Amino acid sequence: MFMRVDKLQTELPKPTKADPNAASALQELLGGKFGEMSTLNNYMFQSFNFRNKHKLKPFHSLVAGITAEELGHVELVTTGINMVAAGPDPDRGTDVSKGPYADMSDMRNAASFLHAGGAAMVADSNFQPWNGTFVFSTGNLVLDTLHNFFLECGARMHKLRVYETLTEDNKTGREVCAYLLVRGSVHAHAYALALKKLTGVAMEKMLPVPNIELGNIPECQKYLDEGSHRRLYRWSPTDFAEMAGIWGNGEQALPGDPPGELEVVDGMPDGGKMPDLEGAAGAFTPDYRPEEIFEIATKLYKKM
């Protein structure tokens, strides 16, 4: 089972302007073939379907722990999309006769406004919906782990390309990309080491794919400085410690990253503040006249 904490895995800077088209690009990192919905559901179903887990604890612990992290990645990307799309002030007024959202008809992501009030959708950058055929779970440990390695390398390519589409003033979107680049690189490295344990093939020598080091991305630097590229989290107070048999035992960071030994960390990262996304009455979120439901919620607080 999972425990939910009302924080993001990292804090996102506030946007300075609304940029729905940039939010569309970020959608690729959510609902694209190599997006966070794919990494989450691949690892989650592999961990659910895992056979002989008690005899193969290091490998099950690895994919189970990464599953928990990926759930937070879905939340992080979704939040980033919402922030970039809405900007610092999503309120456009409530006079619907004035066409307050007329520009949405020309946006790449008109569907996000028409279907979701301007919020993220479970779809890619062209608003093609994510689907379960992207999940690969054969039950064969080597094959599934090899697929996961490929999936993380493909995800890294997409994160880099999305990052390249974002202007320097889009600090929110770039922070999303940078954090995911660091953490996705960890996962690719972890699956490479798992394959080495299983087959003797040193897959980590192929990394990074694409062949660009994290230090070339300015927003990645603080995560490298704190050692995030060397850490895997258990996401549990008592379980999944066995992943240290793969991510540990003297294994080192990749040659292009700051040096140091790989480590498994108990629990989860400290995380950052969860932003309180403002509603837009003109888009009927949470309603056209939200005062009544605000009052209802206040009364419920008083009863606690």
Order of alpha helices (4+ residues) and beta strands (2+ residues): alpha-alpha-alpha-alpha-alpha-alpha-alpha-beta-beta-alpha
